[in-house]
């Protein structure tokens, strides 16, 4: 078994001469080199590359260049996040909506910077947000300072150290960013590649009982729906999720849902009238449906 850390792995000429199980941690498309380095590793095998098994711990859907290889989608990352949130024993309060939407940005990926630009371009003003940068050089949206204290604040982003995402949500973001709003504009890690990854950002939307819109991701609504979640596609237009151009996916995520993003009273009414649907989604997380999915998979 070979283990690869996706964000940092680069192919350097190593040769696989027999079938291997390759465990790929995290997202693994290299935006700088515009390629999947894992593809190079497979293609340079001296054995049939299709005899290797790729085991992805983050990826929920892969429609890109690796799709014809032997892939096992084993979502242990989102399962662990679900477990952490459940262990936090978070008390929800979905009755204090004050803003139309929220967004949370930490690391400055391209689609997150695009989201900042789109918020200004469409003159969206009724929101809560988290932007733990020292300076916002994209536009005039103010930075924020939600932290416990010991975290390391970088120019763009914050290192949480020993604080789990569930604790950060419960004690810092729940009542300030998420629960006061009606819609979550979610920027998961994937942008360029046709691959779906869901993280704590999506779980935060579920725990806060907000309508999800994924900005920049590939088929995130489909990825969540396959676990039995309601993605509110009768309310939110998710047709942006399959657009070929990743920049179009960002733009259309906002444009197609612009009327809703500008109408707080309508959003608030929708939230009030769909409590059972939000509760259904929360119950799935609390039962850790992601871990149940992992338990069904034979990885050997």
Residue pairs with C-beta under 8 A, 6 or more apart in sequence:
1 20
1 21
1 22
1 23
2 20
2 21
2 22
2 23
3 22
3 23
3 25
4 22
4 23
4 24
4 25
4 28
4 38
5 25
5 26
6 24
6 25
6 26
6 27
6 28
6 38
6 58
7 26
7 27
7 28
9 28
9 37
9 38
10 30
10 33
10 37
11 37
11 38
11 40
11 41
11 44
13 44
14 41
14 44
15 44
15 45
15 46
16 41
16 42
16 44
16 45
16 46
16 47
16 52
17 45
17 46
17 47
18 47
19 47
19 48
19 51
19 52
19 53
20 52
20 53
21 52
21 53
21 55
21 299
21 300
22 38
22 41
22 52
22 53
22 54
22 55
23 55
23 57
24 38
24 54
24 55
24 56
24 57
24 59
25 57
25 58
26 57
26 58
26 77
26 189
27 58
27 59
27 189
27 190
27 193
27 195
27 197
28 36
28 37
28 38
29 35
29 36
29 64
29 190
29 192
29 193
29 195
30 36
30 37
31 110
31 191
31 192
34 192
36 64
36 65
36 66
36 193
38 54
38 66
39 65
39 66
42 49
42 52
42 66
42 69
43 49
45 52
49 69
50 68
50 69
50 70
51 70
52 69
52 70
53 70
53 71
53 72
54 66
54 69
54 70
54 71
54 72
55 71
55 72
55 74
55 299
56 62
56 71
56 72
56 73
56 74
57 74
57 75
57 76
57 77
58 75
58 77
58 78
58 189
58 197
58 199
59 73
59 75
59 195
59 196
59 197
60 73
60 75
60 78
60 196
60 197
60 198
60 223
60 226
61 73
61 195
61 196
61 218
61 219
61 222
61 223
61 226
62 71
62 73
62 194
62 195
62 196
63 194
63 195
63 218
63 219
64 193
64 194
64 195
72 297
72 299
74 294
74 297
74 299
75 290
75 293
75 294
76 294
77 199
78 198
78 199
78 202
78 203
78 290
79 288
79 290
79 291
79 293
79 294
81 165
81 166
81 199
81 200
81 203
82 203
82 285
82 288
82 289
82 290
82 291
83 288
83 291
84 164
84 165
84 166
85 165
85 166
85 169
85 200
85 203
85 207
85 285
86 285
86 286
86 288
87 166
88 164
88 166
88 167
88 169
88 170
90 166
90 169
90 170
90 174
90 207
92 179
92 207
92 208
92 209
92 282
93 175
93 179
94 179
94 208
94 209
94 271
94 275
94 278
96 179
96 180
97 179
97 180
97 181
97 182
97 264
97 267
97 268
97 271
98 180
98 181
99 126
99 127
99 128
99 180
99 181
99 182
99 264
100 124
100 126
100 127
100 181
100 182
100 183
100 260
100 261
100 262
100 263
100 264
100 267
101 124
101 126
101 127
101 128
101 181
101 182
101 183
101 184
101 185
101 210
101 213
101 261
101 267
102 127
102 128
102 129
102 177
102 178
102 180
102 181
102 183
102 184
102 185
102 208
102 210
103 115
103 119
103 127
103 129
103 130
103 184
103 185
103 186
103 187
103 215
104 129
104 130
104 173
104 177
104 187
104 201
104 204
105 112
105 115
105 116
105 129
105 130
105 131
105 187
106 130
106 132
106 157
106 158
107 156
107 157
108 133
108 156
108 157
109 187
109 189
109 191
109 216
110 191
110 216
111 187
111 191
111 215
111 216
111 217
111 246
111 249
111 250
112 187
112 216
113 138
114 215
114 216
114 247
114 250
114 251
115 185
115 187
115 215
115 216
115 250
115 254
116 131
116 136
116 138
116 139
116 141
117 138
117 139
118 124
118 215
118 250
118 251
118 254
119 127
119 141
120 139
120 140
120 141
122 254
122 255
122 258
122 261
122 262
124 254
124 261
124 262
126 262
126 264
127 181
128 176
128 177
128 178
128 180
128 181
129 141
129 144
129 177
130 144
130 146
130 173
130 176
130 177
131 141
131 142
131 143
131 144
132 143
132 144
132 145
132 146
132 147
132 153
132 157
132 158
133 143
133 154
133 155
133 156
133 157
134 143
134 153
134 154
134 155
134 156
135 143
135 155
136 142
136 143
146 172
146 173
146 176
146 177
147 153
147 158
147 172
148 163
148 168
148 171
148 172
150 161
151 158
151 159
151 160
151 161
151 163
152 158
152 159
152 161
160 168
165 200
165 203
165 204
166 200
169 178
169 200
169 204
169 207
173 204
174 207
174 208
178 184
178 204
178 205
178 207
178 208
178 210
179 208
179 209
181 208
181 210
182 210
182 211
182 264
182 267
182 268
182 270
182 271
183 210
183 211
183 212
183 213
183 257
183 260
183 261
183 267
184 201
184 204
184 205
184 208
184 210
184 211
184 212
184 213
185 213
185 215
185 253
185 254
186 201
186 202
186 205
186 212
186 213
186 214
186 215
186 217
186 220
187 201
187 214
187 215
187 216
187 217
188 196
188 197
188 198
188 199
188 201
188 202
188 214
188 216
188 217
188 220
189 197
189 199
190 196
190 197
190 216
190 217
190 218
191 216
191 217
191 246
192 246
193 218
194 218
194 219
195 218
196 217
196 218
196 219
196 220
196 222
196 223
197 217
197 223
198 220
198 223
198 224
202 212
202 214
202 220
202 224
203 285
205 211
205 212
206 212
206 229
206 278
206 281
206 282
206 284
206 285
207 282
207 285
209 271
209 275
209 278
209 282
210 271
211 232
211 235
211 236
211 260
211 267
211 270
211 271
212 220
212 221
212 224
212 231
212 232
212 236
213 236
213 238
213 253
213 254
213 257
214 220
214 221
214 238
214 241
214 253
215 249
215 250
215 253
215 254
216 246
216 249
216 250
216 253
217 241
217 249
218 241
218 242
218 246
218 249
219 241
219 242
220 241
221 231
221 233
221 236
221 238
221 241
222 241
224 231
225 231
227 284
227 289
227 290
227 293
228 284
228 289
229 281
229 284
230 277
230 280
230 281
231 238
232 274
232 277
235 260
235 270
235 274
236 257
236 260
237 256
237 257
239 252
239 256
240 248
240 249
240 252
240 253
240 256
241 249
241 253
243 249
243 252
254 261
260 266
260 267
271 278
